[in-house]
Amino acid sequence: MNTQEASFRLAAVVVAAGSGTRMGTNFPKQYALIEGKTMLEHSVSALLEEPRIEQLVIVISPSDLIGQQLKFTDPRVKIARVGGASRADSIRNGITYSGLSANDWVLTHDAARPCVKASDVAKLIDYCLKTDEGGILAVPVSDTIKQQNAAGKIGKTIPRDKLWAAQTPQCFKVGPLTKALSNTEAVVTDEASAMEASGFKPALIEGSSTNFKVTRPADLALARAVFRARAAGEDI
């Protein structure tokens, strides 16, 4: 679908306002380098491969001096120093900065997921625009999941046959999403959680296991290995 001819716009908001304390660095983790580029730049580059995205807003903290110095040649990219106290605040502020209207669509993405594949982003957008419903990238859980009890031991095993690990991007219409983010009283770790709290049932679009979130040093080493493999021609 050509968004220039459609009655809506499609934009992306990339959240890069966190401190990343679990990474153990003295700078926000989104600026850790992979193959000469920051994680944030890799995440943005993958989204920019999608021509239907008309605008991409990077939300950083107002005090983030590193993010302010990054340069992007693509005119669709805007750096917004509007990061809030919570993820929901940052997403809402990014949407407001973008100037999107209620009937527009927005992709939300974590800067700390640099290995996202452009083909998965396209698949998510294809589904949402075709069905007119929101959805997220996710992968079926392959590990056996244990629930901890009060004593810190295994309380029970959770059947994994219907479990999925949520990823980003997540794609929703702006009106319902901003309302959901404003109405939820719980601390939400992704936009789908806010939509669920408002009664929506977002679709699960299968992505790739390499689209993991870089949280700890071992994750960064794995992300670097993914990019080296891709540079060698492996489709992962």
Sequence and secondary structure as in RCSB ss.txt:
>XXXX:A:sequence
MNTQEASFRLAAVVVAAGSGTRMGTNFPKQYALIEGKTMLEHSVSALLEEPRIEQLVIVISPSDLIGQQLKFTDP
RVKIARVGGASRADSIRNGITYSGLSANDWVLTHDAARPCVKASDVAKLIDYCLKTDEGGILAVPVSDTIKQQNA
AGKIGKTIPRDKLWAAQTPQCFKVGPLTKALSNTEAVVTDEASAMEASGFKPALIEGSSTNFKVTRPADLALARA
VFRARAAGEDI
>XXXX:A:secstr
  TTTSSS EEEEEE     GGG  SS GGG EETTEEHHHHHHHHHHT TT  EEEEE  TT HHHHH    ST
TEEEE    SSHHHHHHHHHHHHT  TTSEEEEEETT TT  HHHHHHHHHHHHHHT  EEEEEE  S EEEE T
TSSEEEEE  TT EEEEEEEEEEHHHHHHHHHH  S  SSHHHHHHHTT   EEEE  TT     SHHHHHHHHH
HHHHHHTT   
